Amino acid sequence: MKLYAPLKFMTALAMAALALAGCERKHDGHPPMQADSGVMDIVPGAAAPQRTEGRHMEIAYSFSLLVPEKEVASLQQRHLAECRRLGCEVLGTSLDRSTRDFVSAQSSVRIAPDAFPAFEQTISAPPSEVTYRSESATDRTLPLLDAEKRLEVKTLLRERLTAMLREPGQKSAADIAAIERQSAEVQGEIESGTAQRDYLRKITQTVRVDIAYRSVSARVSGVNFSPVADALAGAGRTFVRSLADLIAVAVWLVPWMPVAALVYWIVRRLRRRQGSKPDSER
């Protein structure tokens, strides 16, 4: 009878582990999870792509805007303010003024699908000029279902382990430690699975929008002279680099100038002596 309780405990623990393994093997029988960007119907000119029934799609838009140079920073801030007003989440922003007469910026946000048309109208309004617009969709249905199923299996296993700890009966310290260790491992897997599931839900329930801002110089009679300005700026940078190289060579030569002058003086002195000798001594 003393051996019966430990044997019963070990049998129950093994049954729980086998049940989990069986569930996971059964679940792994699904087709391989692949991102399919062709499942979604893209309608040109539509405010938002049409969602396929029963699918979980990750939708993303990219915009490239041409903006007057002095308005890049302020326009980016206005767009971000409107985005926040519509309840979006700002993922990241940047502003680059490293090049003279050229400013660029980048914004990435997530917004609800029903708020996207209003936000698109805002970013497309003057003084912005949309030079590029793209939309894409990636099927995340299988990864999301997989994460939810694995989370369900892990949760059931945690409940079984908790019930085993609460069962009346004699358990050795080693048995209790084994259950607690396995329970801690399962809890960590549950937390990781929950984060993965929540992330997949988030990216399929919102729309990602990436906006690139490029400055443009003033136009004369409808002609954009920014390429000319870029060429002149490039020529100026080339001249400055060449001047810097010339200065570096000069600095390298300065310490050797006295030595070169001394060698030149010695050679010239020897030539004079040879020239002043009588013909009989030569």
N, C-alpha and C positions, 0 to 999 in steps of 0.2 A: 504493500500500500504506500510505502514511502516513495517508491519509484514512480507511482502512478501520476502524481501531480506534475512533476517536472516533465514526464513524457507527454502528458496532455497539453502542457504549455508549449512545448517544442512543436507538437503536431499542429496546434492552432497557429503558431507563428509561421510555420512552413506553409500551411494552407493559405494564409493571407498573402504571403509572398507569391505563391503559385497563382493565386487569383489575379493579382496585379500583373504578373508576367503574361498570363493568358489574355487579359484585357488589352494589354499593350500590343501583343502579337496580333490579336484580332484587328486592332485599330490600324496597325502598320500595314494591313492588307490593302489600304486605300491606294489608288494610283499615285505615282510620284507627284509631289507638289511642285508645280511650275507656275511662274508668273506668265500669264497669257494676256498680252496687250491687245489681242485681236478679238476678244470676246465682247468688247464694248462697241456700241454703235456711235460713231462720231458723225455729227451732223454739221457740215460747214455753215458758219454764220450763226449757229444756235447759241443761246446764252450759256448753256451748259450741256455737256454730253448726256445722252439718254442712258439711264441705268438699265442694264439687263435684269429682268425679273429674277429674284432669288439669288443674285450674285452680290458679292461684297467687292466693290471696285475702289481702287485708289486713283483719284483724279488729280491731275496737275496741269497748271497753265504756266506759260512763260511769255513775258512781254519784254520787248526792247523799245525804249522810248528815246527820242531825240528831243532834247530840251535846251532852251537858251542857257548859255554858260552861267549867267548870274542867278538863274532860278533853279538850278539843280537841287541844292541843299534845301531851300524853302519848299519846293514842290514835293520832295521826298517826305518832309515832315508833315505837309498837308495830307498826303496820301496815308501816312501812318496814323494820323489823327482820325481820318475818316474810317480807316480800318478798325481802330479801337472802338469808334462809335458804333460800328456795325457788329461788334462783339467778336472780333477775330483775335487770333494769337500771333504775336510777332515772334518769328523764329530767329531772325538775325538781320542786321543792317550794317552797311559800310559806306564810307564816303572817302574818295581818293582825290586829293588836290596836289599830288606830288609833281605833276607835270604842269608847266605854265600854260595858260590859255586853254587848258583842257581839264574838265572835271567829270568824274564818273562816280556812280553810286550803285548800290545793290540792296534790295529788300526781299525778304522771304517771309511769307505769312501763311497762316491757315485760317480759313473762313468757312462758315456754314454755306452749303450749296445754295440755299434760297437767298442769301445775302450777296452772293457773288455777282449777279448781274448789276446791282447798284454800284458795287466796288469797281467793276470793269468800266462802267460809264465814267466814274470819277477819274481813273487813271488814264482813260483815253481822251479826256476833255482837254482843250487848249490850256496852256501852251504846249502840251505834249503832242508829239507826232509819233504814232505807233509805226515802227519800221519792221517789226517782227512779232508774230503771235503764233503760239503753238499750243496744242492741247494733247494730252496723252491719258491713257487709262490702263491700269494694271490690275489683273484679277487676283485678289487676295482671299478668295473664298476658301480654298483648301487649307492654307496656313491657319486661317482663323478657326475653322472647324476642328482642325487637328489640335490647336492650342486649347480650345474649349473641352474637347474630349479627354485629353491628357490631364487637364486640371480636374475634371470630374473624377477620373480614376484615382488620382493622388488624394483627392479629398475623401473618397470612400476608404482608402487605405489608412488615412490618418484617423478616421472615426473608428476603424477596427482596432488600431493600436491603442487608442485612448480607452476603448471598451475593455481590452485585455488588461490594461493597467488597473482598471477599476473593478475587475472581476474578483470576487472573494476567493480566497484560497492561498495556499502557501507558494510563494515565489522566492527564489533565492536572489541574493543581491546581483548576481551575474545576469539572471533572467531580466530583472528590472532594468539594469544598465543597458542590456541589449535592446529592449523595447524602447527605452528613452532615446538611445542613439539612433535607431531607425526612425523614430518619430521626428527627431530633429532634422534628419536628412530629408524626410518627406515634406516637412514644413518649409525647408529651404527651397525645394523643388516647386512647392505650391506658390511661394512668393515670386519666384522667377517666372513661373507659368502665368501668374496673374498679371505681372508687368507686361509680358509679351502679348497676352490677350488684349489688355487695355490699350496697348499701343496700336495693335492691328485694328481694333474698333475705332480708335481715334482717327487714323489715317483714311479709313473707309467711310467715315461719317462726316469728314470735312474735305475741303478743297485746298490744295496747296497752290500758292501763287508766287512765282518768282519774277521780280521786276528789275530790269537793268536800265540805268539812266546813263546817257552819253550827252555831253554838252556839244553844242553846235555854234559856230561863230555866226556873226551877223550876215544876212544875205543881202545882196545887191541885185535888184531887178530879178528876184527869184532864183539867183544863182548862188549856190553855196560855195564860198571861198575857203572853207575850212581845210580842204586838201592842200591848197597853196600855203596856208598858215602852218600846217603840219610840216610841209617840205622845208619852209624857211626855218622853222624851229629845229628840224633835224640837221640842216646845214649849220646852224649856230652851234648845236651840240657837237658836231664833228669838228668845227673850228676850235672850240674850247678844249676838246680832248687833244687835238694836235698841238695846241699851245702848251697844254700841261705836259705832254711828252717832251716837247722842246725844252721846257724849263727843267724837267728831270734830267735830261742829257747834259744841260749846261751845269747843273749842280754837281753832276758826277765828274765833269771835266775840270772844275775849278781847282780841286786839290792837286791835280797833275800839271797845271800850267807852269808853276815855278820849275818843276823838274824838266819839262819840255823846253823852257827858256834857257836853262843851264846847259842842256845837251846841245841846243842850237848854238849857244855862245862858244862852247868848246869846239864844235865842228868848224865853225867859222874861223876861230882863232888858228886852228891847225892848218886850214887852207891858206890863210894869209902868210903863215910862216913858210909853207912850202912854196908859195909864190914869190916870196922875197929872197930866196936863196939864189946865189950865183949859179950860172950854168955849169961851172966846173964842179960844183958840189952836188949837182943833181945826178 
